[in-house]
Amino acid sequence: MAARPAPPELAITFLYFRDLPRAMRFYEEVLGLALAIDQGWSKIYRIAGGAHVGLVDETRGMHRAADPKPVQICLRVPDVDAWHAFVASHDVAALTSPRDVPSLGIRAFVFEDPEGYQIEVQSVLPSP
C-alpha cells in the first residue's frame, strides 16, 4: 500500500455563477473577502485560514449554475449582531433576524448571495 501523501494546503469550495462580476462585488463588498487567486474566469477568495471559496463563470467551469442551491457557506464571527447590522445595510435577499440555537450553541442568521446561495453567519453562544 502506498504511503499517505502530504495533507492539503488549502480547501476551496467552488460555486457556479451566471453573472461572475456581480458575484465578485458581493463577496468583496458585503462579505469583505480578499481575492487570493485570480484565474480569470475563476476567482478564489480566502475566507479564513486555509478555507477558500471559488466563484466560477458557469460558461467556463466544469458545472453550470442551477436552482435550487443546495449549498450553504457558513462564517463564524466574533459578533453576529454587528455582522447582521452590516449585512442589513446592503439590502441582501432573504435576510433573517439573528436567533439563538441553544442545541447547537450558536446565535445565527442567514441571507442569500445574488444568485441564491445561502450564507449563514454565526457566533458561539456564551456558556451558561
N, C-alpha and C positions, 0 to 999 in steps of 0.2 A: 504494500500500500504506500502511496506517495505521501511525503511529509506535507503537513498543512502549510500553505503559503502565508506570507505576512498578512495581517489584518487590513481591512480597508482604511484608506487615509481620510476619506470624507464620504458622506452619503448625499445623494441627490434624488429627490422625488420630482419627476417631470410631469408637468401639466400642459395640456394642449389647448391653444387658443386660436380663435378665428381672427382676432384683432390684437396682434402682439404689441404694437406701440401703446395701445390703451391699457393692456395688462401691465406693461412695464411702468407706466406712470402710476398706476395704483400701487404696485408693490414697492416702488421707490417713495412716493409721496405719502401714502396712507400708512403703510407698514414700516417705512423707513429702512428698507433693506438696501444693502450696498451690492452693486454688481461685482461679482467675484471673477467670473469667467464670461467673456463675450465671444460667442461662437457664430455671430452673425444672426442667423435665424433661430438660435437657441441662446437664451440669456440665463445665466446661473447666478442666483443671489444667495449670499450667506445669511442664514437665519441665526445660528448660534453654534459655537464650537465647530464640529465637522458636519453639521446639518445644513443642507442647502436645498433650495427649490429651483427647478429649472422651468423656464417659460419657453414653450416651443411654438413656432409658427406651424399650425396644423398642415399647411400645404407642403411643408418640407420634412416634417418629422415622421416617425415610424407609425404613429397613430393619428386619428382625426379627433377634433373636438366633438363631443357628443353630449346629449342630455338624456337622463339626469346625470348629475355629477356625484358619483358615489365615493367622493374623496373629501377628507377634511384636513386642513392644515391647523395644527394646534400650537399656540405660542404661550409659553409660561412666562409671566411677567411679575415684577415685584408689587405692582399696584394696579389691579384690574379696573378699579373705578376711574383712575386717571386715564387709563387707556380708553375706557368707554367714552368719557367726555371728549377725548381727542378724536376718536373714530366717528362719533356722532356729529362732529363739526364738519365732516367730509361727505355728508349725505350719501351714505352707503346703503345698499339694498339689504332687506331682511334683518335689520339690526334688532336684537332683543335687549331687554334690560339685564343687568347683572343679577345673578341669583346664586345663592349658596346651595351647594350639593354636598350635604354632610356625609353621605355614603361614600363619596369619592374624596372628601377632604379638600374641596376646591370651591372657589367662587368664580363664576364664568359667564361670558356672554358670547353670542355668535353673530355673524353677519356674512354677506356674500361679496366675493370679488366681482368685477364687471361681467364675467361670463358665468357666474353661478357657483363657483367653488366655494364651499363653506370654510370660513376662518373662525376658529374658536380661540378666545383669549381667556386665560385663566391664571389665578393666583392661588397659592396654598392658603387654606383657612387656618387661622391661629389655633393652636392646641387649646382644648378646654381647660 
